[in-house]
Amino acid sequence: MGQSEYAKEICKLIDTVSNNSSNVLLFGERGTGKRLFAESVHLKNNENFQDFFVINCRFYGSEFSNKLNELKNNLLIQSDSCRTVFFENIDKLKVELQQNLLIFLKEITDSKCNVRIISSTETFLEQMVQNNLFNRDLYYFISSIILNFLPIRSRKEDICEIANFYKKHFETKSGIVFEDFSEDVLCAMKNYFWPGNIDELINSIQRAFVVGKNKTISVLDLGLQNSNSMDVANINLTDKSLKSAIDSFKREYVKKILEENGWNQTKTAKILGIQRTYVIRLINELQIRDK
C-alpha cells in the first residue's frame, strides 16, 4: 500500500516471485510486511489459504523436529495447488536445529512436491554465517532470491495512506467515525520514528478508537506525545557510544509500552513480540521504574 516507488516495486515483485519457484529470503525490521508479502505471493496463484503454512522459528525448541515431520506429512499429500511454507524469523532458529531444517528442505525438494519456500529474517544472515551462528548450507539453500523490506520511516510518503486505510477499517469494525486527520497529526505521524513499523502504526490507530473522546483523533490519542523522543538532538548522554544511545531508546520505548498497558508485562510482551521473561529482563537491565 502506498504511492512510493518502493511500494510500487513491492507490488511488481509479488507477481515476479509468484511465478518463480526459487526459494526466497525476506530481510527487514519487525513489522515491515514480510509475512503479508509471503501471503500475497501465495494467494496470487492459490485460492486455498489453508495451503499456506507458517512456522515461526522464534518459538521452537526440541519439538521442532516433530513439527517438521508433521509438516512433511501434510506436504506429501497430493495436491493440485502449490503449497507455500513460510519460515518466519528463521534467524531465531537455534543452531542445533538448523541442520534438521536443511535436511527437511532437501527431502521436500527431492520429493518433487509443489511447494514454495519463503523465509524471513530481521538479522543479516551473512554476518551470522561468518560468526558460526547460522548454518552456511542452509543460508545458501533458502536465499536464491533475497528481498529487502524498508522500515516505514524510510517511506514517509506512504504513512498517511496506510493510516487512512486503517482508520476506515476500524471505523467499519467499531461503528465509530472520526473526522479526517488534522495536518498536525499527519505531520506527527510522518516525523515519528516508528520502531515497530507498520504494526505499531496500526496499533496506534486502533488505540485512538479505544481512548479517543472527541470527533478528531489527536496526537495524544495515537500515543505519539513523545514523538520527538527519537530526535538525536534531544538525546543527552554523557556516554556517546552507540550502545548507550540504543539502550536509551530501548528504555524509553519499553517504558512507553508498559505505561500504555498499565504496566501489564504480559500485554507488553505481546505487543513487543517477545517473551514475558525478556520484558522482566529488560526492566531490570535498563532500570525501568514506574514513576
C-alpha positions, 0 to 999 in steps of 0.5 A: 500500500502506498504511492512510493516507488518502493511500494510500487516495486513491492507490488511488481515483485509479488507477481515476479516471485509468484511465478518463480519457484526459487526459494526466497529470503525476506530481510527487514525490521519487525513489522515491515510486511514480510509475512503479508508479502509471503501471503500475497505471493501465495494467494496470487496463484492459490485460492486455498489459504489453508495451503499456506503454512507458517512456522515461526522459528522464534518459538521452537525448541526440541519439538521442532523436529516433530513439527517438521515431520508433521509438516512433511506429512501434510506436504506429501499429500497430493495436491493440485495447488502449490503449497507455500511454507513460510519460515518466519524469523528463521534467524531465531532458529537455534543452531542445533536445529538448523541442520534438521531444517536443511535436511527437511528442505532437501527431502521436500525438494527431492520429493518433487512436491509443489511447494514454495519456500519463503523465509524471513529474517530481521538479522543479516544472515551473512554476518551470522554465517561468518560468526558460526551462528547460522548454518552456511548450507542452509543460508545458501539453500533458502536465499536464491532470491533475497528481498529487502523490506524498508522500515516505514520511516524510510517511506514517509510518503506512504504513512498517511495512506496506510493510516487512512486505510486503517482508520476506515477499517476500524471505523467499519469494525467499531461503528465509530467515525472520526473526522479526517486527520488534522495536518498536525497529526499527519505531520506527527505521524510522518516525523515519528520514528516508528520502531515497530513499523507498520504494526505499531502504526496500526496499533496506534490507530486502533488505540485512538478508537479505544481512548479517543473522546472527541470527533478528531483523533489527536496526537495524544490519542495515537500515543505519539506525545513523545514523538520527538523522543527519537530526535538525536538532538534531544538525546543527552548522554554523557556516554556517546557510544552507540550502545548507550544511545540504543539502550536509551531508546530501548528504555524509553520505548519499553517504558512507553509500552508498559505505561500504555498497558498499565504496566501489564508485562504480559500485554507488553510482551505481546505487543513487543513480540517477545517473551514475558521473561525478556520484558522482566529482563529488560526492566531490570537491565535498563532500570525501568521504574514506574514513576 
